[in-house]
Amino acid sequence: MDVFLHLLQPNDASALLDFEVENREWFEQFVPAREGRFYSNEGVAEQVTNFLTEYKNGEMIPMLIKDANGIVCGRINIRDIDQSSDSGELGYRVGHSFASKGIASNAVKQFLDYLTQQTNLKYVDAYALVGNVGSNKILSNTGFELVEYVENYAVFKGEHQDANYYRKVLAD
């Protein structure tokens, strides 16, 4: 399925809220739950504003993953951009109805191309919980190298979770 990356805009808040509400239970299987107030027009608008401020400050690049009809399929971003080390951390999520269709892999490849062509970043880091087989597979299939196994990376559902730390060197 062809997908397109779209820099997050203030007028995306309504579609983004619909996407997040529709996929709330799905996402909470893999990542910690967001606060309840996030799932409101004000909550999503506040996040969009914060992300765009970070974008303007060179700290983050927030994008939506959309299909040919403009439907939000997911989100992808790089955050914690460090200008001194020319690196940042990749994050992404794809909606339940779009899972297992190659969309996340396609979006990660497109995003890496964007970062190579449009930024000065040299490295992209990513973490995937060991139990998240899909994300580990996507990262290894898109050229990320496993750097290390991180014990007790996060607490999720009351249990300590280990993660794999990956790094991708962007082409010069």
Summary of the structure (lengths in Angstrom):
residues: 172
radius of gyration: 15.6
end to end distance: 29.0
largest distance: 42.6
contacts: 498
relative contact order: 0.15
helix: 37%
strand: 35%
